[in-house]
Amino acid sequence: MKHYHIISRIAIYLLSIVMVIYGIFHFLNPHDLLVYVPAFVPGGILWAYFVGTAFILVGIAFITNNMVKAAGYLLAALLFIFILTIHLPNYLNAGDKEMQSMALINLLKDTAIAGFALHIAAGAYKQHLHLENSD
């Protein structure tokens, strides 16, 4: 089982790096992301910064192995909100096939990341590397 722990931590680190990069992208290009904020949600560009901060904090939590359960569940919740309020409406209301395909890809990507975040959160009590133990 030592091998499992190492592979598991590498997978979590990969997700962490992706989340930090997504977060940085939200800070570097907030105006590009503003079009994804639903019209019924007040706050505008502040949501791009909020989501960017959340992604960076989740990545840091996963890398440092602190607050992993909370970070995983909150990331999954945030992504499910994106799926329901952004990607699904974009998929259903897309004007052309290319936009519909992009919305579907984003919907599936966020679903996969949310599933991985739930898996990480559910197993958070086992995440420390204990190579000396033979699980």
N, C-alpha and C positions, 0 to 999 in steps of 0.2 A: 504493500500500500504506500510505501514511501514514494514510489514513482507517481502514483495518483495525486498525492499532495503537491508535488513539484509541478506537474502538468496543470493542475487546477489553479495554482498560484500564477503560473505563466498566463493562462487564459484570463484571469482576473486583471493582471497587469496590462495585458493587451487592451481589454475593455477600458481600463483606466486611462490609458494613453489616448484612446479614441475619444473618450469623454472630455478630457482636458483640451484636446485639439478642437472638438466641437465648441467647447466653451470659449476658447480664444477666438474662433471664427465669429462667434456671436458679438464679441467686443470689437473685432476689426471691421465687420461688415453689418452693423445693426440695421442700417437703412435697407439693405437687401432683404433682410428677414422681416421687415415691417409688413410686407404684403401678406405674410402668413398669419398675422394676428387677426383673429376674427373681428369684424366690424362691431359686434355687440360687446366686446371687451374693452373697457376704458383703460387708458394708460399708455397706449401706443408703443413707442420705442423703449419705454422702461421694461417691457416684457422681454425684449431681446437681451437686455443687460441682466435681468433676473434669471432667465433661462441659462445664459452663459455662465453666470455665477454658480447656479445650481449644478451645471455639468462639471465645472472645475472642482467644486466641493465634493461631488460624488467621486470623481477621479482620485482626489486626494484621500478621501475616506477609504477607498478600496486599496490604494497603494500602501497607506500607513496602517491598515487593518484596524481602524478606529471608527466607531459608529457605523459599522458595515451594515447591520440589520436595518437601521433607520434609513441610511442612504440608499440601500437597495430597494426597499419598499417605496420610498419617496420617488426615486427615479422611475420605477415601474408605474406609479400613479401618474406622474408627469407625462410619461410617454403614452399611457392610455388616454389621457386628456387630449394629447396631440392627435392621436388616432381618431378619436371621436369628433373633435372640433375642427380639425384641419384636413387630415388626409382622407378620411371617408367622405366628407362633403366635396372635397376637390375631385375625388374619384367619381363620385356620382354626378357631379355637375360639370365635368370637364367638357370643353367645347370640341377638342380634337383628340385623336387617338394618342398622340405623343404626350399631351398633358395628362391624359387618363393613365397612361403607362407610368409616367413619373410619380403620380399620386399613389398608384398601386405599389410601386417599388418602395416609396417612403413609408407607406402603411405597413408593408411586410418587414422592412428594416426596423422600424420602431417596435413592431410586435416581437421580433426576434430579440432585440436588445432588452425589451421589458421582460421577456421570458428569462433571459440570462440574469437580469437583475433580481428577479424573484428567486431564482435558483441560488444566487449568491446570498441573498438575505435569509432564505430559509435555512441555509447551512452555515450561517455566520459563526456559530459556536465552534465549528470544526476548522476554522480557516488558518489557525496558526500552524506554521511548519514545525513539526516535531519529528525531526528525522531520526532521533534516537529511539523513538517508540516504534514498535512494529505493530501497527494497527492491524 
